[in-house]
């Protein structure tokens, strides 16, 4: 469930490398911390959304006796 998003993220990072967008952002004053923090926030938002949707579906249909937060935490840490 995470493969398409991982592929898309890696594809974007590599395309930024080939178009030298990161170097142009660095010339405009953007720091490396802000650049990588934006990618971390992007991936965390995607990971949280996928984990939430999957845990809701799993808790409703499969794991009815399990606590939903344990399922969500497992999926979020897996992502």
RODO-2510 file (C-alpha; in nm, 4 decimals, decimal comma):
residues 79
     n   res          X          Y          Z
     1     x     0,0000     0,0000     0,0000
     2     x     0,2999     0,2292     0,0407
     3     x     0,4833     0,1382    -0,2808
     4     x     0,3088     0,3867    -0,5182
     5     x     0,3674     0,6771    -0,2818
     6     x     0,7268     0,5770    -0,2174
     7     x     0,7889     0,5459    -0,5910
     8     x     0,6314     0,8880    -0,6514
     9     x     0,8405     1,0511    -0,3779
    10     x     1,1645     0,8992    -0,5055
    11     x     1,0713     1,0010    -0,8590
    12     x     1,0163     1,3619    -0,7490
    13     x     1,3452     1,3776    -0,5578
    14     x     1,5369     1,2399    -0,8574
    15     x     1,3615     1,4739    -1,1008
    16     x     1,4476     1,7689    -0,8767
    17     x     1,8076     1,6500    -0,8880
    18     x     1,8085     1,6304    -1,2680
    19     x     1,6399     1,9697    -1,3164
    20     x     1,8631     2,1281    -1,0521
    21     x     1,5615     2,2780    -0,8763
    22     x     1,7244     2,2223    -0,5386
    23     x     2,0311     2,4228    -0,6385
    24     x     1,8138     2,7105    -0,7614
    25     x     1,6201     2,7058    -0,4341
    26     x     1,9500     2,7106    -0,2475
    27     x     2,0625     3,0170    -0,4512
    28     x     1,7401     3,1915    -0,3521
    29     x     1,8224     3,1344     0,0144
    30     x     1,6466     2,8120     0,1072
    31     x     1,8410     2,6036     0,3571
    32     x     1,8936     2,2282     0,3366
    33     x     1,7014     2,1818     0,6610
    34     x     1,3913     2,3470     0,5151
    35     x     1,4203     2,1385     0,1992
    36     x     1,4423     1,8029     0,3761
    37     x     1,1868     1,9070     0,6396
    38     x     0,9353     1,9716     0,3612
    39     x     0,9870     1,6178     0,2299
    40     x     0,9529     1,4726     0,5817
    41     x     0,6286     1,6621     0,6406
    42     x     0,4986     1,5515     0,3000
    43     x     0,5738     1,1845     0,3682
    44     x     0,4342     1,2044     0,7240
    45     x     0,1060     1,3467     0,5935
    46     x     0,0751     1,0697     0,3352
    47     x     0,1731     0,8033     0,5886
    48     x    -0,0777     0,9308     0,8450
    49     x    -0,3583     0,9392     0,5891
    50     x    -0,2906     0,5855     0,4664
    51     x    -0,2537     0,4491     0,8199
    52     x    -0,5791     0,6135     0,9288
    53     x    -0,7808     0,4838     0,6361
    54     x    -0,6390     0,1328     0,6642
    55     x    -0,6837     0,1139     1,0407
    56     x    -1,0469     0,2239     1,0138
    57     x    -1,1141    -0,0387     0,7488
    58     x    -0,9287    -0,3091     0,9397
    59     x    -1,0938    -0,2304     1,2737
    60     x    -1,4406    -0,2299     1,1188
    61     x    -1,4045    -0,5473     0,9147
    62     x    -1,1182    -0,7612     1,0472
    63     x    -0,9932    -0,6708     1,3961
    64     x    -1,3142    -0,5928     1,5822
    65     x    -1,1711    -0,6931     1,9216
    66     x    -0,8463    -0,4973     1,8818
    67     x    -0,7945    -0,1432     1,9960
    68     x    -0,7894     0,0897     1,6937
    69     x    -0,4890     0,2896     1,8155
    70     x    -0,2688    -0,0206     1,8317
    71     x    -0,3567    -0,1062     1,4722
    72     x    -0,3035     0,2541     1,3608
    73     x     0,0314     0,2782     1,5407
    74     x     0,1529    -0,0462     1,3842
    75     x     0,0578     0,0713     1,0355
    76     x     0,2044     0,4177     1,0904
    77     x     0,5339     0,2796     1,2157
    78     x     0,5425     0,0354     0,9251
    79     x     0,5061     0,3240     0,6804
***
